[in-house]
Amino acid sequence: MKRAISNDFFAFLLLLLFLYLFFFYEMHKITFTLPKEWAIVNTMFLGIILEAIPFILIGVFVSAFIQTFISEDTLRRLIPKNPYVAIVFAAFFGIVFPVCECAIIPIVRRLIRKGMPPAVGMTFLMSAPILNPVVFASTYYAFQAKNQMAFARMGLAFLVAVLVGMILYRMFKQKNPLKTKISSTHEHVHTENKWKATLYHASDEFFDTGKYLLIGAFLASLVQTFLNRNVLLQIGTDELVSPFIMMGFAYVLSLCSEADAFVAASFGNTFSAGAVLAFLIYGPMLDLKNTLMLFAYFRKRFVIGFILVLTCVVYFVVLLYQTLF
């Protein structure tokens, strides 16, 4: 309980500090001068937050809607009985569900609570941020000279989501990966007005998820500002090392999947196509922001297993693509 309060307090202070600097820094320039790097951190932090909040709101409202309107029996009827078929089904479901990597976590947590098999939920978590029309269109536009990159991104992301989901199923079966938490104020709200209950659940979910977004955005903005990118560019030509480096780069930059293709395209002349694809696939599935959220809601062993499996699968799938194409 004390740890949760300290997280809330730290996140709230972060937001107040950066908002204050954003609006009032010019007034205090004579009194003190903020180092240029920290001014960049401030701008990037607020940029990440403003970019992510609309999608977080979508995610928490969908999560609250699931909690209020979808019963466990309904969910069980919708999911195929065969776990491997269900995993493929979840990957396809991501195609019609455009949600970013932060917003999908509360949705998946709620679905698992309702009875969705964990491996199926994690497959959906991986596929939804990439396999949707918005991301395909932005990737296609960013790589107009190499528009096959958009198709390669979709195909490899689907393959990765299915493979990782199946490996997680073999590793953890039906074990509950969620942490046992004290219920929030409105977790067991009893009201005949379901829309009112949905708002209660959404507000709780938003403030619960938001603190991890704030802390993750702060860490990501620090890394973006102080990371020496010249080091990355020096090793960009190594076909074995560069995909792994670009995966790490995607992890720390924590870009939104609707916009990351434009950043990736800027590396097209330095890194191999496989390395760029590693950046485009790994980042939306796992980054600094959603890692904090995963550790907050899921058991540590499950999250570490997911991170290791996802990292290995993305790396080897990209190497296979480089070898074949």
N, C-alpha and C positions, 0 to 999 in steps of 0.2 A: 504493500500500500504506500509506504514512504517513498519507494523507488518510483512508483507511478506519479506521485505528487511532484517529486523532483524533476521528472521528465517534463511534466506539464509546465512547471515553473520555468525551466530552462528554455523550452520552446517558445513560451510566451514572451520571455525577455528578449530572445533572439529577434522575434518578429517586431517588437516595439523598437529595439535598437536600430534595425535596418530601415524601418519605416521613418523613424526620426531623422536618420542620416539622409534618407532620400528626399524628404520634404524641407528640412531645415539646415542642411549642411552649408548652403551658400551664405546663410546669415552669420555663421560662426567661422567663416574662412579667415577672418582677420585674427580671431582669438587663437585658433589652432588649425593646422593643415593636416588633413588625413593623407597618409602615404598613398601614392597612386595605385599600388597594388590592392590596398584595402578598399579604395573607391570602386575598383573593378569587381572585387568580391561582393560588395554591396549591390552593384547593378546586376551581377549574375544571379545572386541569391533571389532578389525580387523577380527577376525574369523567369527563373525556374518555378517559383511559387505561382506567379500569375499564369504561367503556361499550364501548370498542373491542376490548379484549383477547379476549373470548369469540369475536367474529367473526373476529379475526385468527387465532386457533387453528383455527377451522373452515377458514379459507382456506388456511393452510399445510398442513393435513392433506389437504385435497382436492388441493392442488398436488402434494404428495408421493405421493399415491395415483396421480395421473395419470402422474407420472414413473416409478413402479414398475410399474404394471399396464397402462397403455395405450400401445400401440406407435404409431409414426408411421403404419404401414399402416392400423391400425384407425381412426385419426383421419381419414385421407384418405378412407376409405370412408364415414364418417359425414357429412362435409361435402359439400353439393351442389357439383357441378363449376362451375356458373355462379356467378361471384362476387357478382352482385347478389341472386340467390336465396339464396346462403349468408349474406349480410348480413341479409336479412329473417328467415331461419331463426335466426340468432344473437340477434336482437332478441326473437323469440318464446321462445327458450330461456331468456332471462332471467326470463320469467314464472314458471317452475317452479324457479328457482334463487335462493333468498333469501340473498344475500350482500351485506355492506355495502361501501362504496366503498374501504375500506382492504384488506379481505380479498380482494377480487376481483383486485387487481393481481398478487399472486404466482401466482394461478391462470391469468390471461391470459398472463403472461410464460412460464409453463411450456407452455401450449398453443401459443404462437407458436414456442417452441423445438422443439416436437414437429412443427411443420409447418403449423399453422393460419395462413391468410392474415392479415396484420396488421390490415387493415380489419375483417375478421370478428371478430377478437379484441377490437378496440376497441369494436365495436358491442355485444358481450357485456358488456364492461366498463361501458358506459354504461347498459345496460338492466337488468342484474341488481340494482343497488341500489334501483331504483324499481319495476320491473314485477314485483312479487311480492305474494302475498296478504297478508303481514304489513303491508307499507307501505300497501296499499289500505285495509285495515281501520283502521289508525291514522288515516289521512287522512279516511276516511269518518266516524269517530267525532269527530275534532277539528272537523270542519266540519258538524256535525249540522244546523245551520240552512241551510247551503248545500252539501248533499251532492253537488251536481253537480261540485264542485271535485275530488272524488276521481276521478270519471270523466274529467274534463278533464285531470287530472294524468297519468293512465295513458295516455290517447290521445296527448297532446302529447309525452310522454316517448318513447313508441314511435316517433312521427314523427321526433323529433329524433335518436334513436339511428340510425334507418335512413338519414336524410339525411346525417348526419355520417359514417357508415360509408361511404356511397357516394362522398362527396367525398374522403375519405381514400384510398379505392381509386384514384380518378382522379389524386390528387396523388402517391401513393407506390407504386402498383402492388403488386408482390410484394417490394419491397426490405426487407431485414431491418432493423427499427427498433431492435433490442436492442443494448445495449452489449456489447462483447466483454470479459468479465471473467475473472479467474483463478478457476478452479474452487475451490469450497469443499472442506473436508476430506472430506466424504462424497459429493461430486458423482459420483464414479465408483466408488462402493462395489460390490464384486462379492460377493454373498452369495446362497446358495440360499434363504434365508429372506426372502421378499419383504416380510413385515410388519415385520421388523427393519430392512430397507432403508428402508421407508416412514418409520419413526420417525427414522432418521438424517437423511433428507432434510427431514422436518418440523422437526426441531430446528435444523438449519442455516438453513432458511427463516425460522423464527420470530425468531431472533436477528438475522438479516440485515434483515428487515423491521421488527422492533421498534424499532431505533435511529432510523429515519426517523419512525416513529409518535411516539416520545417528543419529538423535536425539533419536529415539526409540531404536536403537542398543546401544547407550550410556547408557540409563536408564536401559536396560535389563542387560548390563554387570555390572553395579553397583549392581543391585539386586542379580545377580548370585554370585558376589564376597562377598558381605557383609551379605547375608541372612544366618541366623543360621539354618542349615538343621537338626541339632539334635532335635530342637523343633518339626519339622515335623515328625521325626521318632518316637518320644514319643507318638504321638496321631494317629499313623498309623493303629492301630488295631481297632479303633472305626468305625463300619460300616456306621454309620450315618454321622459322621464328616469327615472321611478320603476322601470320594469322593470330597467333597467341598474343602478340603485342597489341594488335588492333582490338582484340576482345577485351584486354585490360583497359585500353583507351576508352572503349564504349562503356565499360563498367563505371569508370570514374567520371566521365563527362555527364552521364545520366540524362541524355537528351530524350525528348519526347519522340515517339516512333513516327509521328506525323511530319516531323521536321528533320530527323537525323540523316535522311538521304542527301540533303544539300551539304551537310558537313562531310559525309562520306565521299561525295563526288569530288570535293576539293583535294582528297588524297589519291585520286585516281591515277595521277601521273607519277606518284612516288611509290605506292604500294600495289601489289598484285591484285588481280580481280578477286582471288580467293580471300585475301586479307581484308579487302573492302567488304566482301560478303560476310566474313566473320564479324566485322563491326556491325553490320546491318541486322544480323540475326541475333547475336548475343545480347546486345544492349537493351532491346525491348523486352527480352525475357528475364534479364537480371542486371541490375545496376545498384549503385549505392543507396538510392532512395528506397527501392523495394526490398533490399536486403534487410534494412532495419525493420521494415514492416513484417517481413517473414519471420525474423527472430522474435518479434513482439507477439505474434499470434500462433506460431507453430513451434513444436518441440525442437530443441537444438539439434539433436541427432538427425531428425528428418530434414531440417534445412541444410545441414552440412552435407548430407547424402545427396540432396537435390542439387546443390551447387557443384559438387564434384562430378556427378553424372552429367549434368548439363554442359559443364565446361569440356569434359572429355568428348562428348558426342558432337558438339559444335565443331571442335577442333578437327576431329577425324573425318567428319562429313565434308568439311571445307577442303581438307587435304585430298580426299577422294575426288571432289569436284575439280580441283586443280590438276589432278592426274589425268582425269578423263577428258577435260575440256581445255 
